[in-house]
Amino acid sequence: MNNQEVIWELIRGSWRFAAVTTFVDLRCADHMKDGPLSVAELAGRCDAHAPSLLRVLRVCATSGLVHSTAPDTYGLTETGRLLIDEPGSMRPAIVINSDPDMRYATDSLTETVRTGRSAFVERHGVLYDHLATRPEIAKIFNNFMTMRTLPISQGVAERYDLSGVRTLVDVGAGKGHTLAAVLRANPDLRGVLFDRPHVVAHAKESFEEWGLSDRVDFVAGDFFQSVPAGHDAYLLGSVIHNWDDADAERILRQIREAMDDNGRVLLTELILPEDDSPHIGKELDMRMLGLFGQGRERTRSEYSTLLEKAGLRLTGTIDLPEYGNLIEAVPQ
């Protein structure tokens, strides 16, 4: 690939995503799940202009979502089936990343970089407060986060040895998928789910459905103020990357003050390469910059420095699914 082709590939990526977004918005995968359809049949089912839809399908075919089975007839590939609206679907990832408000975070990235303040926050306020005003997109966002979290949660349960740990506190737990996975894998373990009051209320309902509520204490609070004290291990799943160094250090200091000297802290995050090699985390960091301003992805050395400032020492990392990593730290 020559120098000009590199630039064109970057530009073409936005065009391909526009085609995929249209494919998802029209629910083409749902209409095609039972078998191939002609362009005319598919256009009729999704109320679209057939000649225009054909042009979109040609791009989706080059992207590996559909394939031609006959002239002007397409069927789903195995990759395309991931966009059917069903449990485990990746459809929420496309919907949330193409939503106009969410796109504003990246479309206005130049302004964010010029000012050092998130243009998204300036216009819409804090992301989670904004989502509260849009229940339908909030539901899709939650489904997107669940889709991303489940493989990582299972990876923690399968790959990290929690023998010797009696209680694990999931700090900023959200719905608690990781805590639930760990409890299932460790029958003698007890959990503490710690988050904001309204989050804890919803999480409690989920744990009751999963049959795990009798092994969990549900505690509401603010991790900038305090966290439950005296437990063996503290887990923060994709929490620290939401904050700048100063606030991240404040959170980690609260945990260090709450834990025993023989305790441990576990972070699930994306660890960026120290060099110029490609990594999804570097690209995700643009989304973090746009949406939060202060949120950021970090390298291993940056996490090590951050932990040291909070009185902790990084002792190791474990690779997890979906490009994730588990970072273990103990008191200095």
Secondary structure, DSSP 8 states (H G I E B T S, - for coil): --HHHHHHHHHHHHHHHHHHHHHHHTTHHHHHTTS-EEHHHHHHHTT--HHHHHHHHHHHHHTTSEEEEETTEEEE-TTGGGGSSSTT-SHHHHHHHHSHHHHHHHHTHHHHHHHSS-HHHHHH-SHHHHHHT-HHHHHHHHHHHHHHHHHHHHHHHHHS--TT--EEEEET-TT-HHHHHHHHH-TT-EEEEEE-HHHHHHHHHHHHHHT-GGGEEEEE--TTT----S-SEEEEES-GGGS-HHHHHHHHHHHHHHS-TT-EEEEEE-EE-SSS---HHHHHHHHHHHHHSS---EEHHHHHHHHHHTTEEEEEEEE-STT-EEEEEEE-
